[in-house]
Amino acid sequence: MSIVDWFAKKEKRRHSSKKLNIPGDLWVKCLGCTEVLFLKDLEANLKVCPRCNYHFRVSPEERLKFLFDPDSFEETNAGIGPVDFLTFTDTEAYADRIKRAQKKSGVKDAVRTGRVLLKGKSVNVAIMDFGFMGGSMGSVVGEKITRLIEAGVENKHPVIIFTASGGARMQEGILSLMQMAKTSAALNRLAEVSVPYISVVCDPTTGGTSASFAMLGDVNLTEPGTLISFAGPRVIEQTIRQKLPKGFQRAEFLLEHGMVDRVVPRNEMRQLLFDVVMLLDPHGAEI
Protein backbone atom coordinates (compact mmCIF):
# COMPACT_ATOMS: atom_id res chain seq x y z
CA MET A 1 0.00 0.00 0.00
CA SER A 2 1.37 3.37 -1.02
CA ILE A 3 1.54 6.27 1.35
CA VAL A 4 -1.17 8.02 -0.71
CA ASP A 5 -3.52 5.02 -0.41
CA TRP A 6 -2.85 4.81 3.35
CA PHE A 7 -3.84 8.47 3.89
CA ALA A 8 -6.90 8.05 1.66
CA LYS A 9 -8.05 5.01 3.66
CA LYS A 10 -7.50 6.83 6.96
CA GLU A 11 -9.47 9.84 5.71
CA LYS A 12 -12.35 7.58 4.61
CA ARG A 13 -12.38 5.92 8.06
CA ARG A 14 -12.44 9.31 9.75
CA HIS A 15 -15.45 10.50 7.77
CA SER A 16 -17.37 7.23 8.06
CA SER A 17 -16.97 6.86 11.84
CA LYS A 18 -19.84 8.13 13.95
CA LYS A 19 -19.19 9.74 17.28
CA LEU A 20 -21.34 8.53 20.16
CA ASN A 21 -23.24 11.43 21.68
CA ILE A 22 -23.57 10.39 25.31
CA PRO A 23 -25.25 13.00 27.52
CA GLY A 24 -22.95 14.16 30.29
CA ASP A 25 -25.65 14.05 32.96
CA LEU A 26 -26.11 10.27 32.84
CA TRP A 27 -23.07 9.44 34.94
CA VAL A 28 -21.51 10.75 38.13
CA LYS A 29 -18.17 10.05 39.80
CA CYS A 30 -18.32 8.94 43.43
CA LEU A 31 -16.47 11.35 45.70
CA GLY A 32 -15.61 8.49 48.01
CA CYS A 33 -14.13 5.81 45.76
CA THR A 34 -14.04 7.57 42.32
CA GLU A 35 -16.25 4.86 40.82
CA VAL A 36 -18.29 6.11 37.84
CA LEU A 37 -21.96 5.49 38.64
CA PHE A 38 -25.06 5.49 36.46
CA LEU A 39 -27.13 8.38 37.82
CA LYS A 40 -30.47 6.57 37.72
CA ASP A 41 -29.02 3.63 39.63
CA LEU A 42 -27.55 6.04 42.18
CA GLU A 43 -30.91 7.77 42.66
CA ALA A 44 -32.64 4.41 43.04
CA ASN A 45 -30.17 3.69 45.84
CA LEU A 46 -31.12 6.96 47.61
CA LYS A 47 -27.94 8.61 46.32
CA VAL A 48 -25.66 6.27 48.25
CA CYS A 49 -22.70 4.70 46.43
CA PRO A 50 -23.30 0.92 46.21
CA ARG A 51 -19.56 0.28 46.24
CA CYS A 52 -18.20 2.36 49.14
CA ASN A 53 -21.40 3.56 50.90
CA TYR A 54 -20.53 7.22 50.32
CA HIS A 55 -23.61 9.33 51.05
CA PHE A 56 -24.04 12.07 48.46
CA ARG A 57 -25.58 15.34 49.56
CA VAL A 58 -29.25 15.59 48.63
CA SER A 59 -31.67 18.48 48.15
CA PRO A 60 -34.69 19.09 50.41
CA GLU A 61 -36.94 17.79 47.62
CA GLU A 62 -34.97 14.55 47.38
CA ARG A 63 -34.99 14.08 51.15
CA LEU A 64 -38.75 14.51 51.25
CA LYS A 65 -39.08 11.95 48.46
CA PHE A 66 -36.71 9.44 50.07
CA LEU A 67 -38.03 9.56 53.65
CA PHE A 68 -41.67 10.64 53.80
CA ASP A 69 -45.05 9.60 52.42
CA PRO A 70 -45.57 10.65 48.78
CA ASP A 71 -47.32 13.98 48.14
CA SER A 72 -47.94 14.56 51.85
CA PHE A 73 -45.76 17.63 52.40
CA GLU A 74 -47.65 20.84 53.19
CA GLU A 75 -45.19 23.72 53.14
CA THR A 76 -45.49 26.64 55.55
CA ASN A 77 -44.04 30.16 55.47
CA ALA A 78 -42.68 29.66 51.95
CA GLY A 79 -43.02 33.35 51.11
CA ILE A 80 -40.67 34.70 53.78
CA GLY A 81 -37.52 36.13 52.19
CA PRO A 82 -34.31 37.75 53.49
CA VAL A 83 -33.69 41.49 53.72
CA ASP A 84 -30.35 43.25 53.38
CA PHE A 85 -30.63 45.09 56.73
CA LEU A 86 -27.02 46.23 56.74
CA THR A 87 -26.64 47.01 53.00
CA PHE A 88 -23.70 44.65 53.29
CA THR A 89 -21.10 44.38 50.53
CA ASP A 90 -17.95 42.26 50.36
CA THR A 91 -16.84 41.08 46.93
CA GLU A 92 -20.52 41.37 45.97
CA ALA A 93 -23.55 43.14 47.40
CA TYR A 94 -25.60 40.89 49.70
CA ALA A 95 -28.77 41.93 47.86
CA ASP A 96 -27.27 40.60 44.61
CA ARG A 97 -26.22 37.35 46.30
CA ILE A 98 -29.78 36.83 47.51
CA LYS A 99 -31.26 37.39 44.05
CA ARG A 100 -28.77 35.02 42.42
CA ALA A 101 -29.34 32.29 45.01
CA GLN A 102 -33.12 32.62 44.73
CA LYS A 103 -33.01 32.48 40.94
CA LYS A 104 -30.78 29.41 40.97
CA SER A 105 -32.72 27.48 43.63
CA GLY A 106 -36.28 28.64 43.05
CA VAL A 107 -36.81 29.16 46.80
CA LYS A 108 -36.65 32.21 49.08
CA ASP A 109 -34.04 30.99 51.57
CA ALA A 110 -32.03 28.07 52.91
CA VAL A 111 -34.74 26.04 54.68
CA ARG A 112 -38.11 24.51 53.85
CA THR A 113 -40.62 23.90 56.61
CA GLY A 114 -44.04 22.33 56.91
CA ARG A 115 -46.05 19.30 57.91
CA VAL A 116 -45.59 15.87 56.37
CA LEU A 117 -46.65 12.28 56.92
CA LEU A 118 -44.15 9.67 58.09
CA LYS A 119 -45.81 6.29 57.55
CA GLY A 120 -49.13 7.95 58.23
CA LYS A 121 -47.89 9.83 61.29
CA SER A 122 -48.03 13.63 61.08
CA VAL A 123 -44.78 15.42 61.94
CA ASN A 124 -43.47 18.97 61.67
CA VAL A 125 -40.37 19.01 59.49
CA ALA A 126 -37.66 21.47 58.49
CA ILE A 127 -35.02 20.64 55.87
CA MET A 128 -32.06 22.93 55.33
CA ASP A 129 -30.65 23.43 51.85
CA PHE A 130 -26.85 23.64 51.61
CA GLY A 131 -27.24 24.65 47.98
CA PHE A 132 -28.65 28.04 49.02
CA MET A 133 -25.68 30.16 50.14
CA GLY A 134 -24.12 27.18 51.88
CA GLY A 135 -27.22 26.64 54.03
CA SER A 136 -26.21 29.69 56.04
CA MET A 137 -28.49 30.63 58.93
CA GLY A 138 -29.82 34.15 58.61
CA SER A 139 -32.89 35.79 60.10
CA VAL A 140 -35.26 33.96 57.74
CA VAL A 141 -33.87 30.51 58.55
CA GLY A 142 -34.09 31.25 62.26
CA GLU A 143 -37.61 32.64 61.95
CA LYS A 144 -38.94 29.72 59.90
CA ILE A 145 -37.44 27.13 62.23
CA THR A 146 -38.78 28.99 65.27
CA ARG A 147 -42.25 29.12 63.72
CA LEU A 148 -42.06 25.41 62.98
CA ILE A 149 -41.15 24.64 66.58
CA GLU A 150 -43.97 26.88 67.80
CA ALA A 151 -46.33 24.96 65.51
CA GLY A 152 -45.16 21.80 67.29
CA VAL A 153 -46.02 23.42 70.62
CA GLU A 154 -49.54 24.08 69.31
CA ASN A 155 -50.35 20.94 67.34
CA LYS A 156 -48.33 18.56 69.58
CA HIS A 157 -46.86 16.71 66.60
CA PRO A 158 -43.14 15.73 66.78
CA VAL A 159 -40.56 18.07 65.25
CA ILE A 160 -37.83 16.74 62.94
CA ILE A 161 -35.14 19.08 61.64
CA PHE A 162 -32.56 18.10 59.00
CA THR A 163 -29.58 20.43 59.22
CA ALA A 164 -27.04 21.18 56.49
CA SER A 165 -25.30 24.48 57.02
CA GLY A 166 -22.05 26.37 56.96
CA GLY A 167 -23.15 28.34 60.02
CA ALA A 168 -24.45 31.85 60.67
CA ARG A 169 -24.80 34.13 57.64
CA MET A 170 -22.11 36.75 58.03
CA GLN A 171 -23.88 39.24 55.74
CA GLU A 172 -26.54 39.71 58.43
CA GLY A 173 -24.10 40.25 61.30
CA ILE A 174 -25.51 40.08 64.82
CA LEU A 175 -29.00 39.40 63.46
CA SER A 176 -27.86 35.98 62.27
CA LEU A 177 -26.20 35.18 65.60
CA MET A 178 -29.44 36.04 67.41
CA GLN A 179 -31.08 33.06 65.70
CA MET A 180 -29.01 30.69 67.85
CA ALA A 181 -30.66 31.91 71.04
CA LYS A 182 -34.05 32.33 69.40
CA THR A 183 -34.30 28.75 68.11
CA SER A 184 -32.87 27.33 71.34
CA ALA A 185 -35.48 29.18 73.41
CA ALA A 186 -38.24 27.84 71.17
CA LEU A 187 -36.95 24.29 71.67
CA ASN A 188 -37.11 24.82 75.42
CA ARG A 189 -40.81 25.66 75.11
CA LEU A 190 -41.28 22.52 73.02
CA ALA A 191 -39.65 20.43 75.74
CA GLU A 192 -41.93 21.96 78.38
CA VAL A 193 -45.00 20.51 76.63
CA SER A 194 -43.28 17.11 76.14
CA VAL A 195 -43.23 17.15 72.33
CA PRO A 196 -40.26 15.19 70.95
CA TYR A 197 -37.61 16.86 68.84
CA ILE A 198 -35.38 14.76 66.58
CA SER A 199 -32.34 16.38 65.00
CA VAL A 200 -30.87 14.75 61.90
CA VAL A 201 -27.45 16.29 61.33
CA CYS A 202 -26.58 16.12 57.64
CA ASP A 203 -23.37 16.82 55.74
CA PRO A 204 -22.06 19.40 56.47
CA THR A 205 -23.32 21.04 59.66
CA THR A 206 -20.96 23.61 61.13
CA GLY A 207 -20.70 26.94 62.94
CA GLY A 208 -23.67 28.56 64.64
CA THR A 209 -26.11 25.92 63.41
CA SER A 210 -24.18 23.10 65.07
CA ALA A 211 -23.84 25.28 68.19
CA SER A 212 -27.61 25.69 68.53
CA PHE A 213 -30.62 23.67 67.39
CA ALA A 214 -28.64 21.03 65.45
CA MET A 215 -27.29 19.43 68.63
CA LEU A 216 -30.26 20.02 70.95
CA GLY A 217 -32.42 17.09 69.89
CA ASP A 218 -33.98 14.64 72.30
CA VAL A 219 -32.37 12.26 69.84
CA ASN A 220 -29.49 13.35 67.59
CA LEU A 221 -29.04 11.26 64.44
CA THR A 222 -26.65 11.61 61.53
CA GLU A 223 -25.62 9.89 58.31
CA PRO A 224 -22.29 8.11 57.67
CA GLY A 225 -19.35 10.39 57.00
CA THR A 226 -21.13 13.61 57.91
CA LEU A 227 -18.91 16.60 58.73
CA ILE A 228 -20.05 18.09 62.05
CA SER A 229 -18.09 20.92 63.66
CA PHE A 230 -18.07 24.42 65.04
CA ALA A 231 -14.67 25.69 63.89
CA GLY A 232 -12.75 24.16 60.99
CA PRO A 233 -9.87 21.73 61.64
CA ARG A 234 -7.20 24.13 60.41
CA VAL A 235 -8.37 26.83 62.81
CA ILE A 236 -8.34 24.35 65.70
CA GLU A 237 -4.89 23.03 64.84
CA GLN A 238 -3.49 26.56 64.63
CA THR A 239 -5.10 27.43 67.98
CA ILE A 240 -4.08 24.39 70.04
CA ARG A 241 -0.89 23.71 68.02
CA GLN A 242 -1.59 19.99 67.86
CA LYS A 243 -2.38 17.54 65.08
CA LEU A 244 -6.00 16.41 65.17
CA PRO A 245 -6.95 12.70 65.21
CA LYS A 246 -7.89 10.96 61.96
CA GLY A 247 -11.58 11.31 61.18
CA PHE A 248 -11.95 14.20 63.61
CA GLN A 249 -15.32 15.99 63.19
CA ARG A 250 -16.82 13.14 61.19
CA ALA A 251 -20.02 11.36 62.26
CA GLU A 252 -18.32 8.18 63.42
CA PHE A 253 -15.84 10.07 65.60
CA LEU A 254 -18.66 12.07 67.21
CA LEU A 255 -20.64 8.90 67.87
CA GLU A 256 -17.62 7.35 69.59
CA HIS A 257 -17.31 10.43 71.81
CA GLY A 258 -21.00 10.71 72.71
CA MET A 259 -21.94 13.76 70.63
CA VAL A 260 -24.58 11.97 68.54
CA ASP A 261 -26.82 9.04 69.39
CA ARG A 262 -26.59 7.03 66.20
CA VAL A 263 -25.09 7.03 62.71
CA VAL A 264 -27.88 5.88 60.41
CA PRO A 265 -27.48 4.75 56.78
CA ARG A 266 -29.95 6.58 54.55
CA ASN A 267 -31.84 3.42 53.62
CA GLU A 268 -32.60 2.85 57.32
CA MET A 269 -33.47 6.44 58.22
CA ARG A 270 -37.20 6.36 57.38
CA GLN A 271 -37.93 3.34 59.56
CA LEU A 272 -35.77 4.55 62.42
CA LEU A 273 -37.38 7.99 62.42
CA PHE A 274 -40.79 6.36 62.61
CA ASP A 275 -39.69 4.06 65.45
CA VAL A 276 -38.23 6.97 67.44
CA VAL A 277 -41.30 9.14 66.87
CA MET A 278 -43.64 6.39 68.05
CA LEU A 279 -41.44 5.69 71.05
CA LEU A 280 -41.13 9.30 72.20
CA ASP A 281 -44.49 10.76 71.23
CA PRO A 282 -46.77 10.70 74.29
CA HIS A 283 -49.75 11.75 72.18
CA GLY A 284 -50.07 8.45 70.37
CA ALA A 285 -50.29 7.71 66.66
CA GLU A 286 -53.04 10.13 65.68
CA ILE A 287 -52.61 11.98 62.40
C-alpha positions as CSV (number, residue, x, y, z in Angstrom):
1,M,0.0,0.0,0.0
2,S,1.4,3.4,-1.0
3,I,1.5,6.3,1.3
4,V,-1.2,8.0,-0.7
5,D,-3.5,5.0,-0.4
6,W,-2.8,4.8,3.3
7,F,-3.8,8.5,3.9
8,A,-6.9,8.1,1.7
9,K,-8.1,5.0,3.7
10,K,-7.5,6.8,7.0
11,E,-9.5,9.8,5.7
12,K,-12.3,7.6,4.6
13,R,-12.4,5.9,8.1
14,R,-12.4,9.3,9.8
15,H,-15.4,10.5,7.8
16,S,-17.4,7.2,8.1
17,S,-17.0,6.9,11.8
18,K,-19.8,8.1,14.0
19,K,-19.2,9.7,17.3
20,L,-21.3,8.5,20.2
21,N,-23.2,11.4,21.7
22,I,-23.6,10.4,25.3
23,P,-25.3,13.0,27.5
24,G,-22.9,14.2,30.3
25,D,-25.7,14.1,33.0
26,L,-26.1,10.3,32.8
27,W,-23.1,9.4,34.9
28,V,-21.5,10.8,38.1
29,K,-18.2,10.0,39.8
30,C,-18.3,8.9,43.4
31,L,-16.5,11.4,45.7
32,G,-15.6,8.5,48.0
33,C,-14.1,5.8,45.8
34,T,-14.0,7.6,42.3
35,E,-16.3,4.9,40.8
36,V,-18.3,6.1,37.8
37,L,-22.0,5.5,38.6
38,F,-25.1,5.5,36.5
39,L,-27.1,8.4,37.8
40,K,-30.5,6.6,37.7
41,D,-29.0,3.6,39.6
42,L,-27.5,6.0,42.2
43,E,-30.9,7.8,42.7
44,A,-32.6,4.4,43.0
45,N,-30.2,3.7,45.8
46,L,-31.1,7.0,47.6
47,K,-27.9,8.6,46.3
48,V,-25.7,6.3,48.2
49,C,-22.7,4.7,46.4
50,P,-23.3,0.9,46.2
51,R,-19.6,0.3,46.2
52,C,-18.2,2.4,49.1
53,N,-21.4,3.6,50.9
54,Y,-20.5,7.2,50.3
55,H,-23.6,9.3,51.1
56,F,-24.0,12.1,48.5
57,R,-25.6,15.3,49.6
58,V,-29.3,15.6,48.6
59,S,-31.7,18.5,48.2
60,P,-34.7,19.1,50.4
61,E,-36.9,17.8,47.6
62,E,-35.0,14.6,47.4
63,R,-35.0,14.1,51.1
64,L,-38.7,14.5,51.2
65,K,-39.1,12.0,48.5
66,F,-36.7,9.4,50.1
67,L,-38.0,9.6,53.6
68,F,-41.7,10.6,53.8
69,D,-45.0,9.6,52.4
70,P,-45.6,10.7,48.8
71,D,-47.3,14.0,48.1
72,S,-47.9,14.6,51.8
73,F,-45.8,17.6,52.4
74,E,-47.6,20.8,53.2
75,E,-45.2,23.7,53.1
76,T,-45.5,26.6,55.6
77,N,-44.0,30.2,55.5
78,A,-42.7,29.7,51.9
79,G,-43.0,33.3,51.1
80,I,-40.7,34.7,53.8
81,G,-37.5,36.1,52.2
82,P,-34.3,37.7,53.5
83,V,-33.7,41.5,53.7
84,D,-30.4,43.3,53.4
85,F,-30.6,45.1,56.7
86,L,-27.0,46.2,56.7
87,T,-26.6,47.0,53.0
88,F,-23.7,44.6,53.3
89,T,-21.1,44.4,50.5
90,D,-18.0,42.3,50.4
91,T,-16.8,41.1,46.9
92,E,-20.5,41.4,46.0
93,A,-23.5,43.1,47.4
94,Y,-25.6,40.9,49.7
95,A,-28.8,41.9,47.9
96,D,-27.3,40.6,44.6
97,R,-26.2,37.4,46.3
98,I,-29.8,36.8,47.5
99,K,-31.3,37.4,44.0
100,R,-28.8,35.0,42.4
101,A,-29.3,32.3,45.0
102,Q,-33.1,32.6,44.7
103,K,-33.0,32.5,40.9
104,K,-30.8,29.4,41.0
105,S,-32.7,27.5,43.6
106,G,-36.3,28.6,43.0
107,V,-36.8,29.2,46.8
108,K,-36.7,32.2,49.1
109,D,-34.0,31.0,51.6
110,A,-32.0,28.1,52.9
111,V,-34.7,26.0,54.7
112,R,-38.1,24.5,53.8
113,T,-40.6,23.9,56.6
114,G,-44.0,22.3,56.9
115,R,-46.1,19.3,57.9
116,V,-45.6,15.9,56.4
117,L,-46.6,12.3,56.9
118,L,-44.1,9.7,58.1
119,K,-45.8,6.3,57.6
120,G,-49.1,8.0,58.2
121,K,-47.9,9.8,61.3
122,S,-48.0,13.6,61.1
123,V,-44.8,15.4,61.9
124,N,-43.5,19.0,61.7
125,V,-40.4,19.0,59.5
126,A,-37.7,21.5,58.5
127,I,-35.0,20.6,55.9
128,M,-32.1,22.9,55.3
129,D,-30.6,23.4,51.8
130,F,-26.9,23.6,51.6
131,G,-27.2,24.7,48.0
132,F,-28.7,28.0,49.0
133,M,-25.7,30.2,50.1
134,G,-24.1,27.2,51.9
135,G,-27.2,26.6,54.0
136,S,-26.2,29.7,56.0
137,M,-28.5,30.6,58.9
138,G,-29.8,34.1,58.6
139,S,-32.9,35.8,60.1
140,V,-35.3,34.0,57.7
141,V,-33.9,30.5,58.5
142,G,-34.1,31.3,62.3
143,E,-37.6,32.6,62.0
144,K,-38.9,29.7,59.9
145,I,-37.4,27.1,62.2
146,T,-38.8,29.0,65.3
147,R,-42.3,29.1,63.7
148,L,-42.1,25.4,63.0
149,I,-41.1,24.6,66.6
150,E,-44.0,26.9,67.8
151,A,-46.3,25.0,65.5
152,G,-45.2,21.8,67.3
153,V,-46.0,23.4,70.6
154,E,-49.5,24.1,69.3
155,N,-50.3,20.9,67.3
156,K,-48.3,18.6,69.6
157,H,-46.9,16.7,66.6
158,P,-43.1,15.7,66.8
159,V,-40.6,18.1,65.2
160,I,-37.8,16.7,62.9
161,I,-35.1,19.1,61.6
162,F,-32.6,18.1,59.0
163,T,-29.6,20.4,59.2
164,A,-27.0,21.2,56.5
165,S,-25.3,24.5,57.0
166,G,-22.1,26.4,57.0
167,G,-23.1,28.3,60.0
168,A,-24.5,31.8,60.7
169,R,-24.8,34.1,57.6
170,M,-22.1,36.8,58.0
171,Q,-23.9,39.2,55.7
172,E,-26.5,39.7,58.4
173,G,-24.1,40.3,61.3
174,I,-25.5,40.1,64.8
175,L,-29.0,39.4,63.5
176,S,-27.9,36.0,62.3
177,L,-26.2,35.2,65.6
178,M,-29.4,36.0,67.4
179,Q,-31.1,33.1,65.7
180,M,-29.0,30.7,67.8
181,A,-30.7,31.9,71.0
182,K,-34.0,32.3,69.4
183,T,-34.3,28.7,68.1
184,S,-32.9,27.3,71.3
185,A,-35.5,29.2,73.4
186,A,-38.2,27.8,71.2
187,L,-37.0,24.3,71.7
188,N,-37.1,24.8,75.4
189,R,-40.8,25.7,75.1
190,L,-41.3,22.5,73.0
191,A,-39.7,20.4,75.7
192,E,-41.9,22.0,78.4
193,V,-45.0,20.5,76.6
194,S,-43.3,17.1,76.1
195,V,-43.2,17.1,72.3
196,P,-40.3,15.2,70.9
197,Y,-37.6,16.9,68.8
198,I,-35.4,14.8,66.6
199,S,-32.3,16.4,65.0
200,V,-30.9,14.7,61.9
201,V,-27.5,16.3,61.3
202,C,-26.6,16.1,57.6
203,D,-23.4,16.8,55.7
204,P,-22.1,19.4,56.5
205,T,-23.3,21.0,59.7
206,T,-21.0,23.6,61.1
207,G,-20.7,26.9,62.9
208,G,-23.7,28.6,64.6
209,T,-26.1,25.9,63.4
210,S,-24.2,23.1,65.1
211,A,-23.8,25.3,68.2
212,S,-27.6,25.7,68.5
213,F,-30.6,23.7,67.4
214,A,-28.6,21.0,65.5
215,M,-27.3,19.4,68.6
216,L,-30.3,20.0,71.0
217,G,-32.4,17.1,69.9
218,D,-34.0,14.6,72.3
219,V,-32.4,12.3,69.8
220,N,-29.5,13.4,67.6
221,L,-29.0,11.3,64.4
222,T,-26.6,11.6,61.5
223,E,-25.6,9.9,58.3
224,P,-22.3,8.1,57.7
225,G,-19.3,10.4,57.0
226,T,-21.1,13.6,57.9
227,L,-18.9,16.6,58.7
228,I,-20.1,18.1,62.0
229,S,-18.1,20.9,63.7
230,F,-18.1,24.4,65.0
231,A,-14.7,25.7,63.9
232,G,-12.7,24.2,61.0
233,P,-9.9,21.7,61.6
234,R,-7.2,24.1,60.4
235,V,-8.4,26.8,62.8
236,I,-8.3,24.4,65.7
237,E,-4.9,23.0,64.8
238,Q,-3.5,26.6,64.6
239,T,-5.1,27.4,68.0
240,I,-4.1,24.4,70.0
241,R,-0.9,23.7,68.0
242,Q,-1.6,20.0,67.9
243,K,-2.4,17.5,65.1
244,L,-6.0,16.4,65.2
245,P,-7.0,12.7,65.2
246,K,-7.9,11.0,62.0
247,G,-11.6,11.3,61.2
248,F,-11.9,14.2,63.6
249,Q,-15.3,16.0,63.2
250,R,-16.8,13.1,61.2
251,A,-20.0,11.4,62.3
252,E,-18.3,8.2,63.4
253,F,-15.8,10.1,65.6
254,L,-18.7,12.1,67.2
255,L,-20.6,8.9,67.9
256,E,-17.6,7.3,69.6
257,H,-17.3,10.4,71.8
258,G,-21.0,10.7,72.7
259,M,-21.9,13.8,70.6
260,V,-24.6,12.0,68.5
261,D,-26.8,9.0,69.4
262,R,-26.6,7.0,66.2
263,V,-25.1,7.0,62.7
264,V,-27.9,5.9,60.4
265,P,-27.5,4.7,56.8
266,R,-30.0,6.6,54.5
267,N,-31.8,3.4,53.6
268,E,-32.6,2.8,57.3
269,M,-33.5,6.4,58.2
270,R,-37.2,6.4,57.4
271,Q,-37.9,3.3,59.6
272,L,-35.8,4.6,62.4
273,L,-37.4,8.0,62.4
274,F,-40.8,6.4,62.6
275,D,-39.7,4.1,65.4
276,V,-38.2,7.0,67.4
277,V,-41.3,9.1,66.9
278,M,-43.6,6.4,68.0
279,L,-41.4,5.7,71.1
280,L,-41.1,9.3,72.2
281,D,-44.5,10.8,71.2
282,P,-46.8,10.7,74.3
283,H,-49.8,11.8,72.2
284,G,-50.1,8.4,70.4
285,A,-50.3,7.7,66.7
286,E,-53.0,10.1,65.7
287,I,-52.6,12.0,62.4
